[in-house]
């Protein structure tokens, strides 16, 4: 599952702060209170999380824009400080078109894109071209509906929050979120136990339905046999005789139609109504054409607004880059213009009046919000006009049907207006009606033995479904063997990482197991078992969390599991002293850097002190955030709590 961070733009009341991310390792370091952890929280915020309201965030933060690659699409995620309902997502489609929509955090009743994207989580999976497993909506209710796994559930394994590094093991201690975390590990390792349960339930349901149908057929045949209805031969002979009598009556009816000589008279009322219907149909056709033209114009306008929004962001970036540059030579011909008289209110190059100052961040943010609101308003208008267009088309279809009915009625009335003809043909019509009703009754009776035959055929056809379900169950059970291998691989890799960093209290003779029933790794030392909650100190709990994340991500890359290739660790040495445990910290970072160099995993590391890699890292960005001119804080001008 490919997720690669490119850059984060933090818009404040006075500046737009830019954070660049390396494809392999980005290391943010410096003293506390300078915004290092806020960078990780803002990434999480753009992906649908909640933002901690620090004083700096409350006073200065306006919005965040995250540029990243999801699957094969370059995406822009925008979220304002006051946007608690969703995230604005923009991306470029395969056809080269830029698409933008406001993705809600909670699922909506109707899809926001296609037929299966209902919220931000679905959209992120869709852009990554990943189909998550179905999980219970209410984990304690066995009859609860199945819903797709949430992106936030798997994000716990990609963002190790400093706050919970030493107090939580991937939410497994939380009675409400434990099942979601376990579902994420099932998704990673391929242990689709929910799918196996579904197949077994479907198999037993089909088998029971087949048995019930066969027993019902046997009982109905036994009941119908004394009445002679067990077969349709007798009913067919009686039906044939009645149909012959109906044909004779219809022939007599046709002869009377041909022999009558009375003059027919048109019906004026029907003609007037038909003329009115014709006018109304023409008006609706004109309205439909106008609506289709208006919808096309609004679709084009929405595309132009999206393009304008992208262009305005590029102009802003260019303005920030070129702001304050003084040209000594003409950028077009290279002529020296340093001696040219310079007036502060005129441009040194062309002599024109100087442009007004660049818009402030607040104004730019307001412009961006206005464009987003306009895009959504036009989208809503398009949807509303399309509904009106569909309603007009249905009305047109109904009027056409009505007109056809009246046309037929007019022809019948014209042909039957003669009262003398009506008297002479009435008896024949009664015979035709009698025979028609008798045929209808016989055909209904005829359906009974045929229905029994169809039930028998359905029971036979279900055997094919039963055989298919048997094959799928066998394949699913066989596939679960690979899931067991993936689980064992995570346990083996977890032990290797613990030994590599010299984790206190573990030796090569110990055994590490991962139970898929609770997904809590256990270390067995002789006759003692211990896990995360038995490690004791907060530093060991932090190491336990980090090492487990490294094991999951490494196995995920090596075995092509759907684990996102992104890992953000905020405070990997929390509660660990650099003075007392320098070898332990060095070994931990060596393992991180080895994984970054070998596997295609992007790391964002946040710590107080920089630990440089010993191995070769092709792309390594380190940024010191110390509140100084050469090492500014996240919000460079902010000084406060």
N, C-alpha and C positions, 0 to 999 in steps of 0.2 A: 504494500500500500504506500504509494509514493506521496510524500509531503515534504516539500523543501521550502524553507523560509528564505526570502530574498532581502526584504527591508521592512522596517517599521517606521512610520511617520507619526510622531506625537505632536498634535496641534494644541498649542497653549494660547493664552490671551495675547502673548507678545511674540512668540517664535513658533517655528515648525522644526522640531528636533528630529533628526534622521539617524536611525540605527541600521547599519548594514550587517548582514549575516553571511558568514563564509559557508560554502557548500559542505565543509567537513567539520571544523571546530571554530566556534566563536566563544571567547573567554572574556567575561565582564568581571572586573575586580576593583577593589577600592574599599575605603572605610564605610562604615554603616551610615545609613540615612542619605545616600546620594542617588537613589533611584535604581539600583541594580535589580533588585527583586521586582520592582514595578515594571521593568521591561518584560519579564516573564509573565507577570499578571496581565499586562496589556495584550500580549499574544493570546493568552487564555481568554481574555475579554472579547477579542475579535472572533474567537472561535466559539462564542456562546456562553462563556463563563461569567462570573460575577467579579466586580472590581472592588478591591479594598479601598475605602474612602479615607486615604491619608490626608493630612492637611494640604499638602501640595496638590493632590488630585482634586480636592474640594475647591480650592481657590483658583487654580490655573488651568486645569485640564479642560479641553473642549471636545476633542475627538481623536480617534486613532485609526490609522489606515495601515493594513498589513498586506504586503505584496508577497505572494507565495505561489508555488506550483503544486497543483493538485492533479495527480495523474499526468496528463499531457497538456493541461490547460494552465495558462498563466492567469491568476485570479487576483482581484482586489477586494479586500474585506474592509468595510468602513462601519464604524460604530461611534455614535456620539455619546457624550457623557450622560445625557438624559434619555438615551434610547434603551429602554429596559425590555422591549418586546421583541426585537429582532436585530438582524445584521444586514446591511446593504452589501450584496455580492455582485460583482461584475466580472465577466470573463469573455474571452474571445472563442467563438465556436469554430468548428472545423471548416466551415464555409467562409471564415474570415470576418464574420459579423461580431460586433461587440454586444453582449447581452447583459442586462442589469435588472435585478429585482430585489425586493426587500423580503428576506427569508425570515419568517417568524421562528421564535425559539420553541414554541409549542405547536404541535400538529394542528392543522386546520381541517375543517370538514371537507373541503374540496382541494384538490392538488394545486400547487403553485407552479408546477412545471411537469409536463407530460402527464402520466397517469399514476405515478408512484412516489412523487416528491411532494411531501406535505409540510416540511419544516426545514430548518437549517441543517439538522443532522442528516436527513435524507439527501439534501443537496450536496453536502460534503462527500458522502459515500458515492453519489451519482457522478460527481466530477472526478473522483478517484477511480471510477469504473469498478467498484466493489459492491457485491451484494451481501449484506450482513445476514446473520441467521435470524430466525424468528424466536422471540422469547415471550414469556408470559407477561401480560400487562400488569397483572397483580400476582406477585410471586406466591402468595399464600393461598391463592384460589386456584385449584386444579382445573376448574372449568373456565378460567379467564381467557379472553381473546389473546391470540398471538399477534405481537407487533414486532417491527424490526428493532434490532439492537441499536441503542443510541450511540452516537459518536462520542458523547461525553463519558460513556462507560469505558470505552477503550482509551480515552485520553488520560485516564488515571495512570496508565502504564507508560505514558510519554512525557508527562510533566510531573516531576517529583517536587512538590511544593515544600519549601523550607519549613513552613509552619507545622506540617504533619510528618516530616521525615522521621522523627524519633517517637511519634505517638500513634501512628497508623500504618498498618501494612496493607496498602491498596484497598482500603475500606472494608476489609474482611471482618473487622470487629464490629462494624455497623450493622445492626439487625435489619435496617431498611435498605441499605445499599450493598449488602454482602452478596445477594443473589446477582445483582448487576455486574459486580466485579468477577464473580464466577462465570457468568455468561460471556464476559470478555475473554477469559482464558479458554473457554470452550471454543470460542470463535477463532482465537489464535491457533490453537493446537488441532482444530478440525474435529473436536469431540462433539458432534451434533447429536446429542442424546435426544433433543426435542424432535428432530426429524425422525429418528428411529421410533420414538413413541407414536408419532403421527402415522408412520407407515404401518405399525402393528395395529393401531386402532382402526385404520382404514381397511386392513386385511380382514380383521375379525368382523367388521361391519358388513363387508361384501359377502363373506361366507355365511353369516346369519341371514342376510337378505336372500341369498340364493336358496338356502334351505327352506325359508318361509314361502317363497314363491312355488317351489316344487310341491310342498305340502298343500298349499292352497289349490293348485291345479288338480291334484288328486281328489280333494274333497268336493270341488265344484263339479267335476265330471261325474262323480258318484251321485250327486244330487240331481243333475239334469238328465241323466239317462232314462228314468221312468217317463219323462215328458216328450221323449223323442227329439230333444234339442242338443244332444251331445255332439251331433255333427250338423253341418249346414246344408246337407243335400235336400232335406224336406223343405226347408225354408227357401232354398233356391228355386224349387219347382213352383211353389206358391207365388213367389215374387215374379217369376217369369210370366205366369198367367195374368197377374194383375197389370203388369207392364204392357202386355198385349192389349188388354181392354182399354188402358189409358191411351195407347196409340190410336185405337179406333175412334175414341171420343175426340181426340185432337184432330184427326182427319175430318171428322164431321164438322168440327168447329171451323177448320180452314175452308171447307166447302161453303159453309154459310157466309164466311167473310167474302169469298169470291162472288157469290151469287147475289148479294144485296145490291140494290140499285138506287137506294136513297141518296140524296145529295148530302155531303158532309159539310159541316160548318166549323170554322176555326174558333178558337177560344181567345177572346180579346184579353182577358185578365192574365192568362199565362204569358201572352206575348208582351204585355206591358212589363210584367215582372222580369222577363228575360232581357228586355232592353235595359232595365235598371241594373240588373246584374252585370251586363256587359260594360256599362259605364263604370261601375264600381271596381270591376276587375282591372280595367285599364288604369284607373287612378292608383290602385295598389301596385301595379307593375311599375309605374313611374316612380312611386315612393321607394320601392325596393331598389331601383337603379340609383336613385339619389343617395340612399343609405349606403349602398356598396361603395359608391364613389367617396363619400365622406369617411368611411372606415379606412379606405386605402390612403387618404390624405393624412389621417391621424396616425396611422402606422408609420408613414414616412416622417411625420413630425417627431414622433417618439424616438426614432432612430437618429434624427438630427440632434435632438436634445442630449442623447447619450454621447454622441460624438463631441458635442460642444462641451459637455462636462469633462471628458477626457482631455480635450484641448486646453481647457482652462487650467487644469492641473499641470499640464506641461508648461504653459506660459508662466505659471507661478514658480515652478522649479527653475525655469530659465531666468526669471527676474531675480530670484535669490542668488543664483550663480553669478550673474553679471552686475549685480548691484554694487555701486561704489567703484567700478573700474574706470580709470582715466586713460584715454587713448593718447599716445604720443605720436603714433603714425596712423594714417588713414587705413582702415582694414580692407579697403577695396583696391587702392593703387599704391599704398606704401609711402605716400608723401609725408614728410615730417611736419607736424602741425603743433609742435610744442611751443613755438614762438608766436602762434596766432593769439591775438587778444581774446581773452576769455571773459564773458559776462556770465555771472552766476545764474541769471534767469534765461540763458540761451544755451543751446547745445554747442559744444566745441566743434563737433564734426560738421553739422549741416546748418548751424545758425538758427535753427527753429526754437520756438519757445519750449522750455524744458517741460517734459511730461510730469503730470502730478505724481506724487509719491505713490509707491505701490500700496495696494490695499492691505489693510491690517489682517491679521489671522482671523479676527472675529468676523470681519466683513467677508473674507474668503469662505469661512465656515458657513456663514449665512447664505452666501451664493450657492455653495454646494448643497445645502439643505433645500434651498428653493428649487434647484434643478432636480433633486431627487423627488421632491413633492410633486413637481410638474410632470415628471416621468410617470409617477404612480397615478396622478390624476388623469393623464391621457390614457394610461392602460385601463383605468376604471371606465373611462368614457368609451373606449373601444369595446370593452366587454358589454357595457350597457347597450350600445348601438347594435352590437351583434345579437344580443338577446331580442331587441326590437325587430331586427331584420328577420330573425328566425320566426318571431311571432307573426310578422307580415306574410312570410312565405307560407306558414301554416294556414293563415286566413285565406290567402290566395288559393291554396289547394282545396280548402273547404268550399269556397265559392265556385270553383271549377266543377267540383263534384255536384254541388247544388244545381248548377247550370245544366250539366249533363242529365241530371235527374228530371229537371223541368223540360228539357228538350224531348226526352223519351216520353214524359207524361203528355206533352203537347201532341206528339205523334199519335199516342194511343187515343187521346180525346178526339183528335180529328178523325180518326178511323172509326170511332165508336159513338159518334154524336147522334146517330139516327136512333130514335126511341123505338121504332118498330123493330129495328135489328136487335136492340137490347132484349126485347120481349122474346124474340124467336131463339136467341142464343142462350138464354138464362138456364134452360134445362141442361144443355150440354155443359155449361160451366159447372153446374152442380155435380155432374158425373165426373168431370175432370178433377174437381176438388176432392171428391170422395176417393177416387183411385189414387190421387197424389198422397193423401193422408195415409191410406192403407199401405202404399209403397214405403212411406217414411217409417211407419211402425214396423213393417217387416224388416227393413234395413237395420233399424235399431236392434231388433231381435237377432238379426244375422250377425251383429257385432259381438254377441256374447260368446259363441264358440270360437270366433276369430280372436277375441281378446284372450281367451284361454290359451290359444296357440301362440299368441304373441308373448304371453307371460312365460310359456315354456321356452320360447326362443330367447327371451331376455335372460332367463336363468342359465341357458347354455352360453350366451354371450358373456355373462359374468365370469365364466370359467377362465376366459382369456385375461380378464382384469385380475383375477386371483393369481394366475400364473405370473403376470407381470409384477404384482406386488411381492410375490415370493422371491422373484429375481432381485428386485430392488432391496428387499430386506437382506438378502444374502450379500449384495454389494455393499450395503450400508454397514453391516456387521464386519465385513472384511476391511472396509475403510477405517473403521474404528480401531483396527489393529495398528494402522499407521499413526492414528492419534495417540495410542499408547506409546509408540516409539518416540513421538514428538515430546510427550510428557517426560519420558525417561531422559531424553536428550537435554531438556531444560534442567532436570535435577543434576545430571552429570556435569553440565556446564556451570551450574551454580556452585557445585562443590569445587570445581577447578578454579573459579574466580576467587572463592574464599581462601583456598590454599595459596593462590598466587599473591594475594595481598597480605598473607600471614594473619588472617583473621584470628583474633585471640580465642583460644578454646577449641580449635578444630585441628585435626590431624588427618593424615592420609588413611589411617585405619578406620576413620569414621565413615558412616554411610548417610547419604542425603537422599531422602525420598520426597516425592510430591504426590499427595493423595488427591485424585480428581474429584473426590466427594466434597472436600472443603477447600482445596487449592492452597493449603498452608504447608510450606516446605518444613520438613522435620529432619534434624540432625540426630543420628543415633550414635552415641558413644558408649560402647560396651552395653550395659543394660539400662542406660539413661537416654531419654528422648528430650530434646529441647528445640524450641523454635523462636520466632521473633519476640514473643512476649516473655521469653525466659532468658534473654540475653543480658538483662540487667541494666547496664548504663545506656544513656541516650546516645553516646557515640557509637556503641556497637549496634544499636537499633538503626542508626543512620546508615552505617556500612552495610548492614543486612539488607536494607531496602535498595541501596544503590547497586549492590552486587546482584541481587535478584533481577533488577531491571536490565543490567548488562547481559545476564544470561538469557533472558527472554528475547531481547533484541538480537543477540548474536544467533541464537537458534532460529529465530524468525527469518533472518537474512539467509543463513546457510540452507534452510529447508524450504525457502520460498513460501513462508507462512504469511498471512495477511496482517503482519505487525507493521505499523507505520515506521518508516525509516527516519524517525526524528525522536530525539531524547533531550529534554530540557531538565537539567539538574540544578536546583537552586540550593546551594550550600552542601555539597557532598562531604565536606569535612566538618559539618556542624557538630559541636560538642567534642571535637578532637583537637588537641593542642599541637601546633606545629613544632613547638619547642620540645615537647615530651615524646611525640610520635612522628618524627620526620620520615623514618623509613616506611611507616604505614601509609602516610599521605602520598609519598613518592610512588609506592607500589600501586596504590589505588589509581592515581592519575596515569601511570604507565599502562595499566589495563584499559583505561578509557581511551588513551591515545592509540594503543595497538588496535583496538576495535574500530576506531575512526579511520585508521590508515588501511586496514584490511577490508572492512565491510563498508557498504554504501549507506552509512548512517550519519546523519547530521547532528552534531552535538552543540548545545548552547549551555555553557558552564558558567555558573555564578558563584564566586567565592571572594573572600576578603583578600587573599594573597594569590598572586599569579604563580602557577607551576608550569613551566615551559615544557613542551614535549621533548623527549630524547629521540624518539623515532621520527622519521621524516613524515611530516604532514604537508601535503601539497597546498592546501588552503587553510591558513590559520590566521584569525583576526583576534587581537587582544585589545581591549579598550579599558583604560583606567578611568574610573569615575570617582573623582576626589573633590569636586567642588572648586577646582583651580583653573586658571585660564588655559593651561596646557592639558588639563584632565577635567573637563567640565562635568557637572552632574547631569542627570537626565534632562531636567529643566534648568538650563544653564544659568539663567538670571535669578532663579528662586533662592532665597535665603530665609529659612524658617524652620519650624519644627518638623 
